[in-house]
């Protein structure tokens, strides 16, 4: 009976070449494959909602006070775009305080005392509007509330 023994010379050029390809990859010049990384969700609560007759919804939402920045509201607008993509229209009133959001209807009806009106106005920090009929799509940023300066940012 004949026994065969196999020994591998770890210094052999062929062995080193194979190990190099296995450990490092065959083509160092190729970029890694492109992949979509999901954006983290911006959390918000819907306080009130009603149907728009020609499709979609109007909503009153409350987001965390940490979103009260231009970058935060743009991230929220992107989240709203994703969340309402199936709706023909979306009209969203954005607050960073639940109590202020609940006062919206009374504020519109001019039934608030000065203290409650200030609470409402100070915490309405933006709007998000998308109208498929006209093509209008924008977020309005009001970092100092309704009475402060605002910035309308057109969206795609």
C-alpha positions in Angstrom: 0.0 0.0 0.0 1.4 3.3 -1.1 0.9 6.5 1.0 0.9 9.9 -0.6 1.8 12.9 1.4 0.9 16.3 0.4 2.7 19.3 1.7 2.2 22.9 0.8 4.9 25.4 0.7 3.4 28.5 2.3 6.1 30.6 0.6 5.2 29.4 -2.9 4.2 32.3 -5.2 1.0 30.6 -6.4 -0.2 30.1 -2.8 0.5 33.7 -1.9 -1.3 34.9 -5.1 -4.4 32.8 -4.3 -4.5 34.0 -0.7 -4.1 37.6 -1.8 -7.2 37.3 -4.1 -9.2 35.6 -1.3 -8.3 38.1 1.4 -8.3 41.3 -0.6 -10.5 40.7 -3.6 -9.8 40.3 -7.2 -10.0 43.9 -8.3 -8.9 46.7 -6.0 -9.8 49.4 -8.5 -13.5 48.6 -8.5 -15.7 50.7 -6.2 -18.0 48.9 -3.9 -21.5 48.3 -5.2 -23.9 51.2 -4.8 -26.8 50.5 -2.5 -29.5 52.7 -1.0 -29.2 53.2 2.7 -32.7 53.9 4.2 -33.0 57.3 5.8 -34.0 57.3 9.5 -37.6 58.1 10.0 -38.6 61.4 11.4 -41.2 60.7 14.0 -44.4 62.7 14.2 -48.0 62.4 15.6 -51.1 63.1 13.6 -53.4 65.3 15.8 -56.1 66.0 13.2 -56.8 64.8 9.7 -59.5 65.4 7.1 -59.9 64.3 3.5 -59.3 66.6 0.5 -62.2 66.2 -2.0 -60.0 65.7 -5.0 -57.6 63.3 -3.3 -55.3 63.2 -0.4 -55.4 64.6 3.2 -54.8 67.7 5.2 -53.2 67.0 8.6 -52.1 68.7 11.7 -49.0 67.0 13.1 -46.7 67.4 16.1 -43.0 66.6 15.8 -40.3 66.6 18.5 -38.9 70.0 19.4 -35.5 68.8 18.2 -36.8 69.1 14.6 -37.1 72.9 15.1 -34.3 73.8 12.7 -34.1 74.2 9.0 -32.3 70.8 8.6 -34.9 69.2 10.9 -37.9 70.5 9.0 -36.3 69.6 5.6 -35.9 66.1 6.9 -39.5 66.1 8.1 -40.6 67.3 4.7 -38.8 64.5 3.1 -40.5 62.0 5.5 -43.9 63.6 4.7 -43.1 63.3 0.9 -42.5 59.5 1.4 -45.5 59.1 3.7 -47.9 60.8 1.3 -46.6 59.7 -2.0 -49.8 57.8 -2.8 -51.9 60.9 -2.0 -52.8 63.3 -4.8 -52.5 66.3 -2.4 -51.0 66.8 1.0 -51.5 69.9 3.2 -49.8 69.5 6.6 -49.6 72.0 9.4 -46.5 71.4 11.6 -46.2 72.0 15.3 -43.6 71.2 17.9 -46.0 71.3 20.9 -49.2 69.1 21.3 -51.1 71.7 23.2 -50.5 74.4 20.5 -51.6 72.0 17.8 -54.9 71.3 19.5 -55.6 75.0 19.5 -55.4 75.3 15.7 -59.2 75.4 15.0 -59.8 77.9 17.8 -56.9 80.1 16.5 -58.5 80.1 13.0 -61.8 81.1 14.5 -60.1 83.8 16.5 -61.5 82.4 19.8 -58.2 82.3 21.8 -57.1 84.5 24.6 -53.7 86.2 24.3 -51.9 83.6 26.2 -53.3 80.7 24.2 -52.8 82.5 20.9 -49.2 83.1 21.8 -48.7 79.4 22.6 -50.3 78.5 19.2 -48.4 81.0 17.2 -45.0 80.3 18.9 -45.2 76.5 18.2 -46.6 76.4 14.6 -43.2 75.9 13.0 -44.0 75.0 9.4 -46.3 73.8 6.6 -45.8 71.2 4.0 -47.9 71.5 0.8 -48.0 69.3 -2.3 -50.7 69.9 -4.9 -50.6 67.4 -7.8 -53.1 69.6 -9.8 -50.8 72.6 -9.9 -47.4 71.0 -9.3 -46.8 73.2 -6.2 -44.6 71.4 -3.7 -42.9 73.2 -0.8 -42.2 73.4 2.9 -42.5 76.7 4.7 -40.1 77.0 7.6 -41.1 79.2 10.5 -38.4 78.7 13.2 -39.7 81.6 15.3 -43.4 80.6 14.9 -46.1 82.3 12.9 -45.2 85.8 13.8 -41.5 85.5 12.9 -39.7 85.3 9.6 -40.4 82.4 7.3 -38.7 80.7 4.5 -40.4 78.8 1.7 -38.3 76.0 0.2 -39.5 74.5 -3.1 -39.3 70.7 -3.2 -39.0 68.2 -6.0 
